[in-house]
Amino acid sequence: MRSQWDCLLQNLGEWQGSFTRFSPQGELVQDTPTVVSFEGLNENKTMRQIVRRMPPGQPLDEKVLEYSSLNRTILLFENGAFSQGSIQWAPFSEFGAELGLIEGNRRLRLVQLYNKESQLNQLTLIREKLAGTDTPERPPLTVEQLLGEWQGEATTIYPDWRSPDTYPTRLTIQRQGSDRLIQQLTYGTGSSVRTLTSTAKINGSILLFDESALPVQVLLLPDGASSNCPLTVKSGHFFVLEVGWLVQPDQRQRLIRSYSDRGSWVSLTLVKEYRVSS
């Protein structure tokens, strides 16, 4: 197992891309070209991170960070995928997290933010490629690209550093009529296998899972991305913040930050799945 610091080093390099802000309904609000660089100093024991934002018609905004340790709000996987954000949801406070995936020369990051009324307020999609590479961006995600049966493997890591868990997953997504979707997710092994079935209303690029006490929205986004999170967070309900990424027509990654019914961050799960039938 790599250390958390070694996992961070998988992100070394200069990442060129953009920060694209969307409304909760998926409307594009603002697009800002960016360059984010990670440079290892002191034999990679210190990280220098430079974030340059280049808003059209405005001065360059540059932020330089240097650090040699990681705080409790972040966890990383061996391939460099990570999530950082709030470790506790509470009423009347702002809340949110960033979820980052990495595949070859590209990274995809999503920031999901909630306002003090605990309502989804803002989404920022960050699409990046390593400088000097030309791996193309993927098309916007569609419902049709998600249909079928997906089998994969999930790895869950924990903020308290207990041993990771690895287990198989199976996700089946089918249309139900013209405007609904039915989804069945099975995960775990042995006596701990669980199956969850849910249905969503399809409204353009929005999938609304509205049959539970905590309605959840999946928003289909550019570069094969998807945002999955509750529209409103409420006390007494488990919930997740999730980013999905269709990296190939039959290959998808999902990163899931899970919270307990008391609003505490409990785990981070990376799923790598492959479509076995359509």
N, C-alpha and C positions, 0 to 999 in steps of 0.2 A: 504493500500500500504506500502510495506517495503521501508525503505530509501535505497539509493544507497549503503551506507556502510553495511547495513544488507544484501543486495543482495550479496555483496562481501563475507560476512561470510559464504555463502553457499558453498564456495570453501575450507573451512578449512580442513586440513588433509595433509597427505603425499601422493603425487601422483607419482607413479612409471611408467616409460614408455620410450619413445624414441622420439628424434627429427629426422625426416626423410626428407632430402632435395631432391627435385625433380627439374629437368629442366622444362621449360615451356611446353615441349613436353611429360612430364610424365616419363622421364628416371630417375631412382634412382641415385642420386649423392653421398649421404653420409647418414649413419645411426648412430646416437649417443645415447647410453643409457643415461637416465636422471632420476633424482629424484627432484621434485619440491614440497616444503612444505610450507604451510600457517599456521602460529601459531598466535593466538590472544593473545596480551599482554595488561596489564592495563585494565582488564575487557573487553577485545575485542575492546578497543578504539584505539589500535595500532595494526598494522599488521606487522609481521615479515615474509618475504618471502625469502626462500633460494632456489637457483637454482643450482643444481649440474649436470655438464655434465661430462661423463666418456668416452671420445673418446678412442677406442681400441688402446693400445700401447702408450698412451699419458698420461701425468699427469692429475689428477682431476682438473676440472675448477669449482670454486665455487664463486657464487655471492650472497651477503646478502643485502637485502633491508628492511628498516623499514619506515613505513609511517602511518599517522593518518588522511589523507584526500585524496580525489581523484581529479585528474586534469580534464580538459575539454575534453581530448582526449578519455575518456572512458565512456561507458554507460553499465548498467547491468540490467538484468531482475530478477524477484523475485526468480526464480529457480537457479540463479547463472550464467546463460548464459551471455556472455559479448562480447563487441568488443572495442578494443582500436587501435588508429592509427592516421594517418594524418587527420587533420580537413580541409585541403585545398590542392587540387591539383594545381600545377603550372608548366608551361613548364620549362625544364632545371633543375629540382630538383627531388631528389629521393622521392618516395611516396609509401605508402602501409598501411596495417592494419592487425591485428590479429582478428580472429573470433573464439569464444570458446563456445562449447555446453557441457551440462552436463546431464547425464542420469544415475540415480542410483549410482553405484560405479565406473562409467567410465566417463572420459572427452575426448573430441575430439576438438583439436584446429588446426587452419590453418592460416598460415601467407602468404600473397600474397604481393610481392615486385616488384616495377617498377624502372627501371634505369632512368638516367637523360634524356634519349631520350623518356621517357614515355612509354617504352615497357616492357611488363611482363618479368621479369628477373629471378625470383626465387620463388619457393613454398616450404614451410616447413609444413609437416603434423606431428602433435604431438598427439600420442595415449597414454592414461594414465589410470591407475586403482588405486584405493585407496589401500594403503599398507594393507596386511592381507586379501584381498578379491581375488576371483578367477573368476570373471565374464569374460568369454572368449571374445577375440577380434572377430569381425565379418569378414566374407570373403570380398575380394575386390568387389566393386560394379560392376554390369553388366547392360547393356542396358535392358535386359529382366526384371530385378528387378524393373525398373522404369515404365514399360508399364502399362497402365490402367488409371482409374479415381481416383483421390485423392481429398478428401474433408477435409477441415481443418479450423482452426481459426488462424488469424494473430493478433499480438499485435505490434503496432508501438510506439516507444518512441522517444523523441526528445532532441537534445543537449540544447535547450533553456528551458527545463523543463516544457513545456506546458503539458496539460493532455494527457495521452496515448489514442490511438485509437485502438479499437478492431472490427474486421469485418471478415466475412466468406470468404473462398477461395475455388476455385475448379480448379484443374489442371488435364488436360487430355493429355496423352502422347501415341502416336501410331507410329508404323512403317509405312513408306511409301516406298514400294519397299524393296530392300535388303540393301540399304545403306543410307537411309534418315529417318529422324524422324520428326513428326509434333507434335507441342505442342500448347495447348490452355490454357491460364491462365485467369480466371475470379475472380475478387476480388472487395470488397466494398459492400455498401448497398444503397438501394433507387436510387436516381438520380445520385449517385456517382459511380455506378457499372462500371467497365471497363473490357474489354476483349482484350487480346493480343494474337495474333497467330503468331507463328514463326516456321521455319523449320531448321533442322540441317543435316549436312553431318556426317555420322558415319564412323570413321576411327579408328578401334580398341577401345581403351579406351578413345578416344577423340571425343566429339560432337562439331562440328563447326557450329555455327549459323552465316552464312556468307552473309545473304541477306540484312543486314542493313548497314548504313554508318559506324557503329562501330562494326566490327566483334567480337563476343563473343565466348569464348571457355569454354566448360564444360569438365573437366577432371575427369574420374572415378578412384578412389583411394582405397587403402586398408582400412579395417575396415568399409566398407559400406559408405565411405566418397565420396564427390564430391566437386570440386572447380569450381566456376562459376565466370568469370571475363572477361573484354575485353583484347584482345591481346595488344592493344595500346590505351592509353587514349588521346583524342583530345578535344580541346576547342570547346564549343558550343554543346556538347552532354551530356545528362543525362547518368549516368552509375551506376552500382552496383558492389560491391564485396560480394560474397556469398559463404557460406559453407553449404553443405547438409550432412545429416547423416541418413542412414537407420538403425534405432535402433531395429526394428523388421521387418519381411518380409512384413508386411502391415502397418508399422508405420514409419514415417519419420519426421525429424526436419530440418528446414532451417533457417539460420540466415543471414540477408541481410543488408549491410551497403550501404546506398544510397547517391549519390552525385548529385548536380544540374548541369545544363549546364554551369555554371561558375566554376565548380570544388569544390564547397563548400559542406561539409558534412551536410546533412539535416535530416537524420533519421536513426533509427535502428529498424529492424522488425524481430520478432521471429514467425515462422510459425510451427504449429504442425498439421500434416495432416495424414489421414488414407486412405488406399486404399479401395474403395467400390466396384470396379469391375476391372477385369484384361483383 
